[in-house]
Amino acid sequence: MAIEQGIVIRTGVPGSATAWVKTVRSSACESCASKDHCNPGHGAQAQEVEAINIAGARAGDRVQLTIRTGALLKAMFMLYIFPILCMLTGGVIGDRMAPAFNADPSTVAMIAAIGCFGAALVVVRIRGRRMGGSDEYRPKIIRILSREQQNCDAENVALPCAPQDHR
């Protein structure tokens, strides 16, 4: 299981089991090929993720969240490997079918590869929507590490601070 820590910045509507957690990139993120694409526009270190709140965390709580490694690997396969395999398969099929069309094998292979890649992207989009709606592919808050508010001064930058509610 992949485990991260963060601070709950807000929770869903009452009765909802979701919370938005701001996390800081860990050392595990450094080896990820997609580390520069996580939540672009929100600074170099912080990222915001919607998680299933099974621990009952509230805004300001420091929490531990997890996602199953198997689910993460399935999602990575669908996003990165599947389209490439489809494109390669399309290229091979196009190359083999070119003589039947009395056409240049390279041209037919290229057209078939692009067509199969496009079809793979459609499949990834449809499958991604289904996967995104499944709890298996969403991070879960498994433990509340502390309920105290973080000291949000310039010296404490280890984790982002949650907004304070001054009602």
Steps between C-alpha positions, in 0.01 A plus 500: 500500500614851422477713816517879524435764765315825465264750656126502440413838349125440473245223527203418281143586587373348828432133445753490216799277553753713312766746602755703308854447626801715423812287485867571448704302254693226674820327400288240317386774260855576393525179295160547332505595133183709546614699804489830310138447394335453841247780551677757281476861608502444875869542569789264476442305821133499603231297329132463579319168480142392570497200734243272660474607862457168685682634807257788557762774460409869523655810346841563653568138596835352406420163340651196337351390169557199283421355161534134407812435294313256273244766411778750438679257268178424308438870448860557387475211254180639349643849475851431372550144372165411339504783239857416399420129463196587287708729281767233448237237424336733249835559331570128467148428371525788250835374376360150446182628331675737256544243222124431504441869421791517255641792702827604658544297824644798690203722418241238589689413819507866601129550431409182689727592792345847531150352473567240768662762725192723463271207579712420806465858624121471470509173696726659765261796532194277543677256734656788693159646579385163634819454698478854641151430632613184677617523861778252417687771308454785750731569794362432849569682825592212730622678811488838671852581617410815693197720547690808609539796268840534336722796582471688172800727506776533243728257686250211492493395135510121542127473431257757366272662755125467498285812497395612845129537580458811720127502563 
